């Protein structure tokens, strides 16, 4: 889940920094792992335009590369 806030009056956009994924470890159990402040930002800025992303990290990386 991604939380994004846009303040159009002041032209500010922000999002949370948390990423999550489900992992299956050697004990065959599934775990949900959360990572904060990874440096892989959910918002990319080019000029006066913002790309806001959420979802699959690999696909987001492709979008950001194109952006």
C-alpha positions as CSV (number, residue, x, y, z in Angstrom):
1,X,0.0,0.0,0.0
2,X,1.3,3.4,-0.9
3,X,0.2,6.7,0.7
4,X,0.6,9.7,-1.6
5,X,-0.4,13.3,-0.7
6,X,-0.6,16.1,-3.2
7,X,-1.0,19.7,-2.0
8,X,-1.9,21.5,-5.3
9,X,-2.1,24.9,-3.7
10,X,1.5,24.8,-2.6
11,X,2.7,22.5,-5.4
12,X,4.0,19.8,-3.0
13,X,3.8,16.0,-3.5
14,X,5.0,13.3,-1.1
15,X,4.7,9.6,-0.5
16,X,5.7,7.1,2.1
17,X,9.0,5.3,1.7
18,X,8.0,1.8,2.7
19,X,8.3,-1.1,0.3
20,X,7.2,-4.7,1.0
21,X,7.5,-8.1,-0.5
22,X,6.5,-11.7,0.4
23,X,9.4,-14.1,0.8
24,X,9.5,-17.9,1.2
25,X,12.5,-18.9,3.3
26,X,14.3,-22.2,3.7
27,X,11.9,-23.2,6.4
28,X,9.2,-23.2,3.7
29,X,7.2,-20.5,5.5
30,X,6.1,-17.3,3.8
31,X,7.0,-14.0,5.4
32,X,6.0,-10.4,4.6
33,X,9.1,-8.1,4.8
34,X,8.9,-4.3,5.1
35,X,11.8,-2.0,4.1
36,X,12.0,1.7,4.8
37,X,14.2,4.4,3.3
38,X,15.6,2.2,0.6
39,X,16.6,5.0,-1.8
40,X,14.2,3.6,-4.4
41,X,11.8,6.5,-4.4
42,X,8.2,6.2,-5.4
43,X,8.2,9.7,-6.9
44,X,10.3,10.8,-9.9
45,X,10.5,14.4,-11.0
46,X,11.3,15.8,-14.4
47,X,10.8,19.5,-14.8
48,X,7.4,20.3,-13.5
49,X,6.0,16.8,-13.9
50,X,5.9,14.0,-11.3
51,X,5.7,10.3,-11.9
52,X,4.1,8.6,-8.9
53,X,4.5,4.9,-8.7
54,X,3.4,1.9,-6.6
55,X,3.4,-1.9,-7.2
56,X,6.0,-4.2,-8.8
57,X,9.5,-2.9,-8.2
58,X,10.9,-4.3,-11.4
59,X,8.2,-2.6,-13.5
60,X,8.6,0.6,-11.6
61,X,12.4,0.5,-12.4
62,X,11.6,0.2,-16.1
63,X,9.2,3.1,-15.9
64,X,11.7,5.3,-14.1
65,X,14.4,4.4,-16.6
66,X,12.1,5.4,-19.4
67,X,11.1,8.6,-17.5
